[in-house]
Amino acid sequence: MKKLIIVGALILLSLSTNLFAQSVGGGFMLAIPKNEFNDNVSNLGGGIQAQITLATPDKYNPFTVGLNVSYMIYGMEHRHVPLSMTVPDVTVEVSRTNSMASLHFLFQVSPFEGQVRPYFEGLAGGSYIFTETSVNGDNDFDDFASSTNFDDFAWSLGVGGGFLINLTGENPDIPGGLFLDFKARYMFGGEAEYLAEGDVIVNNGRTFAQTRTSRTDYLAFQIGIVAAF
């Protein structure tokens, strides 16, 4: 059910860009687990994020609201095994991915104009945290079987800031345009139960999973493009 909610939110976000969005943006993110989350997840996370807002802030109307969605992978494992005990000469690749998909309401403040426009933002929403195992052939990128090993949900809040660099070469005092977007966010994630790398053990044809429980804080650095209208 939670996966359907996340997928529905992504579809809604995509459709909304044609209805009321005054800015649309997206880009890549690098996440650093913090505090208790860092005790259980030592590697960096990577993913993508996208957002829409109802207005383009300027010095006369510096506030806007919108939606932000993101997806990141914070752990991944691969192994090659025989297809079955009766077909040991055919191997497949088994991939296990630890992921976090998030949906947040976005509040942004940017009372600036010009070629470089700093801004500040706050976020409120939640994250769906899940571990999925998939199987595909060694020379085939399409999965022919997959299963969710474990999932959970956590509410979260965030604060951040960044700056937009005007790429259009037009009058920098005009609110619209195409911008290069640099930002950093600190996300205060609620407590969740989840799996990290190495937490799923396969032994004698049986699977054992040892879950971890903690808050899910992380620091994210993002770079992307924003189109304002």
C-alpha positions in Angstrom: 0.0 0.0 0.0 2.8 2.5 0.9 4.5 1.8 -2.5 1.2 2.7 -4.2 1.0 5.9 -2.3 4.5 6.9 -3.3 3.8 6.0 -7.0 0.6 7.9 -6.9 2.3 11.0 -5.5 4.9 10.9 -8.2 2.2 10.7 -10.9 0.3 13.6 -9.3 3.5 15.6 -9.2 4.1 15.0 -12.8 0.6 15.9 -13.9 0.6 19.0 -11.7 3.4 20.6 -13.6 1.0 21.1 -16.5 -1.8 22.6 -14.3 -0.4 25.1 -11.9 3.4 25.0 -11.5 5.3 28.3 -11.7 8.7 26.6 -11.4 9.8 23.0 -12.1 13.1 21.6 -11.2 15.1 18.4 -10.6 18.6 17.0 -10.2 20.9 14.6 -8.5 21.5 14.3 -4.8 24.3 12.8 -2.6 23.2 11.9 1.0 25.3 11.5 4.1 23.7 9.5 6.9 23.8 11.3 10.3 23.6 10.4 14.0 21.9 7.0 14.6 21.4 6.4 10.9 25.1 6.8 10.4 25.8 4.2 13.1 23.9 1.6 11.0 24.6 2.9 7.4 28.2 3.8 6.9 28.1 4.4 3.1 26.9 7.4 1.2 23.4 7.5 -0.5 22.7 8.7 -4.0 19.6 9.5 -6.0 17.4 12.0 -7.7 14.9 14.6 -6.7 12.3 16.8 -8.3 10.1 19.7 -7.2 7.3 22.1 -8.3 6.2 25.4 -6.8 3.1 27.5 -7.1 5.0 30.7 -7.7 8.4 32.1 -8.5 9.7 34.1 -5.5 11.1 37.6 -6.0 11.7 40.6 -3.7 8.0 41.7 -4.0 6.6 38.2 -3.2 9.4 36.2 -1.6 7.4 33.2 -0.4 6.2 30.1 -2.3 5.0 26.6 -1.5 5.2 23.4 -3.5 6.0 19.7 -3.5 9.3 17.8 -3.5 9.8 14.1 -4.3 13.1 12.2 -4.0 14.4 8.7 -4.4 17.8 7.5 -3.1 19.7 4.3 -2.7 21.6 4.0 0.5 22.9 0.4 0.0 23.3 -2.2 -2.7 24.6 -5.8 -2.9 25.1 -8.1 -5.8 25.9 -11.8 -6.1 26.0 -14.4 -8.9 24.4 -17.8 -8.1 23.2 -20.9 -10.1 19.6 -20.6 -11.4 18.7 -23.7 -9.5 20.1 -26.9 -8.0 19.0 -28.8 -11.1 20.4 -26.1 -13.5 23.8 -25.2 -11.9 25.4 -24.3 -15.2 23.1 -21.2 -15.7 23.9 -18.3 -13.4 21.8 -15.3 -12.6 22.6 -12.0 -10.8 20.8 -11.4 -7.5 20.7 -7.7 -6.6 19.5 -6.3 -3.2 18.8 -2.6 -3.0 18.1 -0.5 0.1 16.1 2.6 -0.9 14.2 5.6 0.5 11.4 7.3 -1.5 10.2 10.6 0.0 7.4 13.1 -0.5 7.5 16.5 1.2 5.6 19.7 1.2 8.0 22.5 0.4 8.1 26.1 1.7 10.6 28.4 0.1 11.8 32.0 0.8 13.8 34.0 -1.7 13.6 37.8 -1.4 16.4 38.2 -4.0 16.8 39.0 -7.7 19.8 39.2 -9.9 22.1 36.8 -11.6 22.6 34.8 -8.4 19.6 34.3 -6.1 20.0 32.7 -2.7 17.0 31.0 -1.0 16.0 29.2 2.1 13.5 26.4 2.5 11.6 24.1 4.9 10.1 20.7 4.3 7.5 18.5 6.0 6.4 15.0 4.9 7.6 11.4 5.1 9.7 8.7 3.6 9.0 5.1 2.5 12.1 3.0 3.4 12.3 -0.4 1.7 14.7 -3.2 0.8 14.0 -5.1 -2.5 15.7 -8.1 -4.0 15.6 -8.8 -7.8 16.9 -11.4 -10.1 18.0 -11.0 -13.7 20.3 -12.9 -16.2 24.0 -12.1 -16.2 23.6 -10.3 -19.6 20.1 -9.0 -19.1 19.2 -5.8 -17.4 15.5 -6.7 -17.1 14.4 -8.3 -13.8 12.4 -11.4 -14.2 11.6 -11.8 -10.4 11.7 -9.4 -7.5 10.5 -9.3 -3.9 10.3 -6.7 -1.1 12.2 -8.0 1.9 11.2 -5.4 4.4 9.6 -1.9 4.4 8.6 0.9 6.8 7.5 4.5 6.9 8.8 7.5 8.8 7.7 11.1 9.0 10.4 13.7 8.4 11.1 17.4 8.5 13.9 19.3 6.8 15.6 22.7 6.5 17.9 23.8 3.7 19.2 26.5 1.5 21.0 27.1 -1.8 21.3 29.5 -4.7 20.1 29.8 -8.3 22.5 30.9 -11.1 20.7 32.4 -14.1 21.6 30.6 -17.3 19.4 32.4 -19.8 21.6 35.5 -20.3 18.4 37.6 -20.1 17.6 40.4 -17.8 18.6 39.0 -14.3 15.9 41.1 -12.6 13.1 39.2 -14.4 11.7 36.4 -12.1 11.6 33.7 -14.8 14.3 31.9 -16.6 16.5 28.8 -16.5 18.7 28.4 -13.5 21.5 26.1 -12.3 20.5 25.0 -8.7 22.9 24.2 -5.9 21.4 23.3 -2.5 22.0 21.5 0.8 19.3 20.1 3.1 19.4 18.5 6.5 16.5 16.0 6.9 15.3 15.1 10.4 13.9 11.6 9.8 11.6 9.9 12.3 12.3 6.5 13.8 12.0 3.6 11.4 12.8 -0.1 11.1 14.9 -0.9 8.1 17.7 -3.1 6.6 21.2 -2.1 5.7 23.9 -3.9 3.7 24.6 -7.4 5.0 21.4 -7.6 7.1 19.9 -10.3 4.9 21.6 -13.7 5.2 20.9 -16.6 2.9 21.8 -20.0 4.5 20.8 -23.5 3.3 18.0 -22.1 1.1 16.5 -20.0 3.9 16.6 -16.2 4.3 17.2 -14.5 7.6 16.9 -10.7 8.0 18.1 -8.7 11.0 16.4 -5.3 11.1 17.8 -2.1 12.6 15.8 0.6 14.3 16.8 4.3 14.6 16.0 7.8 13.5 16.8 8.4 9.8 18.6 11.7 9.7 20.7 12.6 6.7 22.5 15.6 5.1 21.9 16.0 1.3 23.8 17.9 -1.3 22.0 18.5 -4.6 22.7 20.0 -8.0 20.1 20.4 -10.7 18.2 22.7 -13.1 15.1 24.9 -12.3 12.9 26.4 -15.0 10.9 29.3 -13.6 7.9 30.9 -15.5 
